[in-house]
Amino acid sequence: MQENKSRLKWACRRGMLELDVLFMPFVDEAYDALSEHQKQVFKRLLACDDPDLFSWFMGHKPCQDPELADMVDVILKRVKV
């Protein structure tokens, strides 16, 4: 399990600091509490391009995939707490 978490953290390293500060703490503090389905959605989210992720997280445009949009909301709510 630790090996998977290390790989996940590596995938969270992005080319944009704004995304790093969202993903890294989320994995450390909240990822383990996600359901298996949510974990798969999070992994799909990490496969998206940085410009799209940035737009979704900054509210510049909505994500058209409902599952990914829900995960963006989960992460943003976690950050705001």
Rosetta constraint file for C-alpha pairs under 8 A:
AtomPair CA 1 CA 5 HARMONIC 6.32 0.50
AtomPair CA 2 CA 6 HARMONIC 6.16 0.50
AtomPair CA 3 CA 7 HARMONIC 6.32 0.50
AtomPair CA 4 CA 8 HARMONIC 6.11 0.50
AtomPair CA 5 CA 9 HARMONIC 6.12 0.50
AtomPair CA 6 CA 10 HARMONIC 6.23 0.50
AtomPair CA 7 CA 11 HARMONIC 6.28 0.50
AtomPair CA 8 CA 12 HARMONIC 6.31 0.50
AtomPair CA 8 CA 27 HARMONIC 7.88 0.50
AtomPair CA 8 CA 43 HARMONIC 7.93 0.50
AtomPair CA 9 CA 13 HARMONIC 6.77 0.50
AtomPair CA 9 CA 24 HARMONIC 6.61 0.50
AtomPair CA 9 CA 27 HARMONIC 6.96 0.50
AtomPair CA 11 CA 46 HARMONIC 6.77 0.50
AtomPair CA 12 CA 20 HARMONIC 6.56 0.50
AtomPair CA 12 CA 23 HARMONIC 5.71 0.50
AtomPair CA 12 CA 24 HARMONIC 6.15 0.50
AtomPair CA 12 CA 46 HARMONIC 6.76 0.50
AtomPair CA 13 CA 20 HARMONIC 5.80 0.50
AtomPair CA 13 CA 23 HARMONIC 7.92 0.50
AtomPair CA 13 CA 24 HARMONIC 7.51 0.50
AtomPair CA 14 CA 19 HARMONIC 6.43 0.50
AtomPair CA 14 CA 20 HARMONIC 5.86 0.50
AtomPair CA 14 CA 50 HARMONIC 7.25 0.50
AtomPair CA 15 CA 19 HARMONIC 7.95 0.50
AtomPair CA 15 CA 50 HARMONIC 7.27 0.50
AtomPair CA 16 CA 20 HARMONIC 6.48 0.50
AtomPair CA 16 CA 50 HARMONIC 7.39 0.50
AtomPair CA 17 CA 21 HARMONIC 6.22 0.50
AtomPair CA 18 CA 22 HARMONIC 6.74 0.50
AtomPair CA 18 CA 54 HARMONIC 7.66 0.50
AtomPair CA 19 CA 23 HARMONIC 6.13 0.50
AtomPair CA 19 CA 50 HARMONIC 7.95 0.50
AtomPair CA 19 CA 53 HARMONIC 7.70 0.50
AtomPair CA 19 CA 54 HARMONIC 6.87 0.50
AtomPair CA 20 CA 24 HARMONIC 5.75 0.50
AtomPair CA 21 CA 25 HARMONIC 6.67 0.50
AtomPair CA 22 CA 26 HARMONIC 6.38 0.50
AtomPair CA 22 CA 75 HARMONIC 7.31 0.50
AtomPair CA 22 CA 76 HARMONIC 7.91 0.50
AtomPair CA 22 CA 79 HARMONIC 7.15 0.50
AtomPair CA 23 CA 27 HARMONIC 6.21 0.50
AtomPair CA 23 CA 75 HARMONIC 7.94 0.50
AtomPair CA 24 CA 28 HARMONIC 6.35 0.50
AtomPair CA 25 CA 29 HARMONIC 5.85 0.50
AtomPair CA 25 CA 30 HARMONIC 7.88 0.50
AtomPair CA 26 CA 30 HARMONIC 5.22 0.50
AtomPair CA 26 CA 31 HARMONIC 6.22 0.50
AtomPair CA 26 CA 75 HARMONIC 6.82 0.50
AtomPair CA 26 CA 78 HARMONIC 7.49 0.50
AtomPair CA 26 CA 79 HARMONIC 7.93 0.50
AtomPair CA 27 CA 31 HARMONIC 4.68 0.50
AtomPair CA 27 CA 32 HARMONIC 7.58 0.50
AtomPair CA 30 CA 34 HARMONIC 7.00 0.50
AtomPair CA 31 CA 39 HARMONIC 7.14 0.50
AtomPair CA 34 CA 38 HARMONIC 5.65 0.50
AtomPair CA 34 CA 39 HARMONIC 6.01 0.50
AtomPair CA 35 CA 39 HARMONIC 6.22 0.50
AtomPair CA 36 CA 40 HARMONIC 6.40 0.50
AtomPair CA 37 CA 41 HARMONIC 6.34 0.50
AtomPair CA 38 CA 42 HARMONIC 6.08 0.50
AtomPair CA 38 CA 71 HARMONIC 7.47 0.50
AtomPair CA 39 CA 43 HARMONIC 6.27 0.50
AtomPair CA 40 CA 44 HARMONIC 6.29 0.50
AtomPair CA 41 CA 45 HARMONIC 6.16 0.50
AtomPair CA 41 CA 67 HARMONIC 6.72 0.50
AtomPair CA 41 CA 68 HARMONIC 6.44 0.50
AtomPair CA 41 CA 71 HARMONIC 7.08 0.50
AtomPair CA 42 CA 46 HARMONIC 6.36 0.50
AtomPair CA 42 CA 68 HARMONIC 7.54 0.50
AtomPair CA 42 CA 71 HARMONIC 6.59 0.50
AtomPair CA 43 CA 47 HARMONIC 6.62 0.50
AtomPair CA 44 CA 48 HARMONIC 6.99 0.50
AtomPair CA 44 CA 68 HARMONIC 7.72 0.50
AtomPair CA 45 CA 68 HARMONIC 6.14 0.50
AtomPair CA 45 CA 71 HARMONIC 7.84 0.50
AtomPair CA 48 CA 52 HARMONIC 6.90 0.50
AtomPair CA 48 CA 53 HARMONIC 6.69 0.50
AtomPair CA 49 CA 53 HARMONIC 6.33 0.50
AtomPair CA 50 CA 54 HARMONIC 5.96 0.50
AtomPair CA 51 CA 55 HARMONIC 6.21 0.50
AtomPair CA 52 CA 56 HARMONIC 6.23 0.50
AtomPair CA 53 CA 57 HARMONIC 6.08 0.50
AtomPair CA 54 CA 58 HARMONIC 5.91 0.50
AtomPair CA 55 CA 59 HARMONIC 5.93 0.50
AtomPair CA 55 CA 60 HARMONIC 4.80 0.50
AtomPair CA 55 CA 61 HARMONIC 5.57 0.50
AtomPair CA 55 CA 62 HARMONIC 7.70 0.50
AtomPair CA 56 CA 60 HARMONIC 6.19 0.50
AtomPair CA 56 CA 61 HARMONIC 5.59 0.50
AtomPair CA 56 CA 62 HARMONIC 5.62 0.50
AtomPair CA 56 CA 63 HARMONIC 5.92 0.50
AtomPair CA 56 CA 69 HARMONIC 7.93 0.50
AtomPair CA 56 CA 72 HARMONIC 7.29 0.50
AtomPair CA 57 CA 72 HARMONIC 6.57 0.50
AtomPair CA 57 CA 76 HARMONIC 7.33 0.50
AtomPair CA 62 CA 69 HARMONIC 7.41 0.50
AtomPair CA 63 CA 68 HARMONIC 6.92 0.50
AtomPair CA 63 CA 69 HARMONIC 5.28 0.50
AtomPair CA 64 CA 69 HARMONIC 7.12 0.50
AtomPair CA 65 CA 69 HARMONIC 6.01 0.50
AtomPair CA 66 CA 70 HARMONIC 6.12 0.50
AtomPair CA 67 CA 71 HARMONIC 6.38 0.50
AtomPair CA 68 CA 72 HARMONIC 6.21 0.50
AtomPair CA 69 CA 73 HARMONIC 6.34 0.50
AtomPair CA 70 CA 74 HARMONIC 6.22 0.50
AtomPair CA 71 CA 75 HARMONIC 6.21 0.50
AtomPair CA 72 CA 76 HARMONIC 6.12 0.50
AtomPair CA 73 CA 77 HARMONIC 5.96 0.50
AtomPair CA 74 CA 78 HARMONIC 6.21 0.50
AtomPair CA 75 CA 79 HARMONIC 6.31 0.50
AtomPair CA 76 CA 80 HARMONIC 6.29 0.50
AtomPair CA 77 CA 81 HARMONIC 6.44 0.50
